[in-house]
Amino acid sequence: MQGSKLEEIQFDLPGIEEKMRERSRGILHYIVMMVALSRDKNISHEELINWIQEQFEIRGYYHETLLQYGEGNKELFLQDFVKGRSLLYDDIKIFKDERGDYEVRTSSWWLHQEDAIFFYFDIEKEEILNYVQKLAFLKAKRLGIVLDIAYHNNIEYAKISAQH
């Protein structure tokens, strides 16, 4: 402002890791809210996921992606899957087998921490986990990828291979 003397105030701002976790928490909160809204409006996970995929379809995402990269492009799907998983999961490890298929191993910070968002929106963590998996399964299928996900000792094992 003109004529006013301003004094800068210093705050202890979060570091990079804390910012990243807060951004991840924000993404998780929006997923919880979206799933809760769909539940309250009697929209199933499948209907919500189909609507999301339909928006990609209508706007040409799948057409362009398949034209540019081809069906069953494991490397492309792997890159997209890992980017998405990095928003909600920690300790991402990627392995490639002798057939060229991939296995992505991740652990989830939010499954093992309390977060009030689950209480406020009356959502179980397993419901969010199931929703996120279904979303990934449908996208994989649309791109010609087979995605298998299993859990063992709090680790998610995601196997990525091309449809035969």
N, C-alpha and C positions, 0 to 999 in steps of 0.2 A: 504494500500500500504506500501511496505517496505521503511523505511527511512523517511516517511512523518508523520508528526504529525497531527492527525485528531481531530477536535473539534466537539463535538456533538452539534447539533442544536435542540432546542425544538420548537415544533409547538403546537398550541392549536388544539388538535384533537377532532373530534365530540364525544359526549357521546353515550352510547348504543342506546337510543331512536332515536337520529339523524342518527346513522349508519343504524338502522333498516329501517327508513323512506327512506334513500337514496337507500338501497337495494331494497325496494319495488318500489321506483320510477324507478330504473333500470329495474326491471321486467316489469313494466308497459310500459316503453319505448320500450323494445323488443317486447312486444305484439303489440303495435302500429305499429312498423316497419314491423312486420310480416304480419299484416292485410293490411297495405298499399302496401307491396310488392305483396301480393296475388291479391289485387285490380288492381294494375298496370299490372299484368300478366294475368288478366281476369280469376282469380280463385275465385270462390264464397266462402263464409264462410263455406258452407256445404262441398265443395270439400276439403278445407284446413283441416277442422275438420276430415273429413273421412280419409284423408291422415295421420293425426296424429294418429288416432285410429287404422288405418291399420298397422302402425309401431309397436304399442303395440301388436296387434294381431299376426303379423308375428313373433315377438320375444317371444311369449308365455305368455305375461302378463296376458291376460284374462283367458287363459286356466289354468295357475298355480293358479291364484287368486280364480277362481271358484272351482278348485279342493281342495284347501286348506281351503277356508272359506265358500263355498257354495253360491248358487245364492240367491239374496235378503237379503244379510247380511247387515242390516241397520247400525249396529255398525261400521263395517269396512268402509262402504261408508261415514258415518258421520265423522269418524276420518280423512279420506282422504279429504273430502269436506272442513272441518274446517281448516285443514292445508293449503289447497290451498287458501281458502278465507282469511286466516290470512296474506297472502302476499299482498293483495290489499284492505283489509277492516279492519276497526277498530271496537271496541266495540262489539265483538262477544258474543252473548248470546245463550245458547242452552236450549231447553225445551223438555220434554218428556210427551206425553199424555197418557191417560189410555189404549190405544191400543198398546203402545210401539213405536208409530211413533214419529219422532223428528221434531222440528221446530228450525231453526237456524235464528236468527235475527242479521243483520249486518248493519253497516253504512259505506259508502265509503268515504275516505278522498279525493280521486282523482276526484270524480264527482263534488266536491264543491270548488276545488282549480284550479287556472289557471296554466297551464303547456304548455310551448312553443312547446312541442313535437306534440301536436295536430295541431298546426298551421303549423309547418314545414312539416308534413306528410299529411296535409289536411284531417284529420280524425276527425269525430265528436265523442264525448265521448259516445254517445248512441250506436254508431257502435261497439265500444270496449265492452260495456256492453252486447250488443246482442251476440257478438262473444263468450265472456266468458260464458254466460248462455248456449248457444248452445253446447259448448264443455262439460259443466257439464251435460246437459241433455243426450247427447249421451253416455257418460261414465256411467251414472246412468242406462240408459236403458240396456246397454250391461251387467251390473252386476246384472240385475233383480231388479232394484230400480225404483220407481216412484218419480220423483223430480218435484215439482211445485214451481215456484218462482213468487212472486208478490211484488209490492212496495207500500208503504203508508207512507206519511210524511218523505220521505228520508230514510226510513228503508227498507232493503230487507228482505222479509220473505220467507225462503226456507223450504218447507215441504218435509220430507224424509220418504217414506214408501215402503214396499215391494210390488212387483207386485203380483196380485192375480191370 
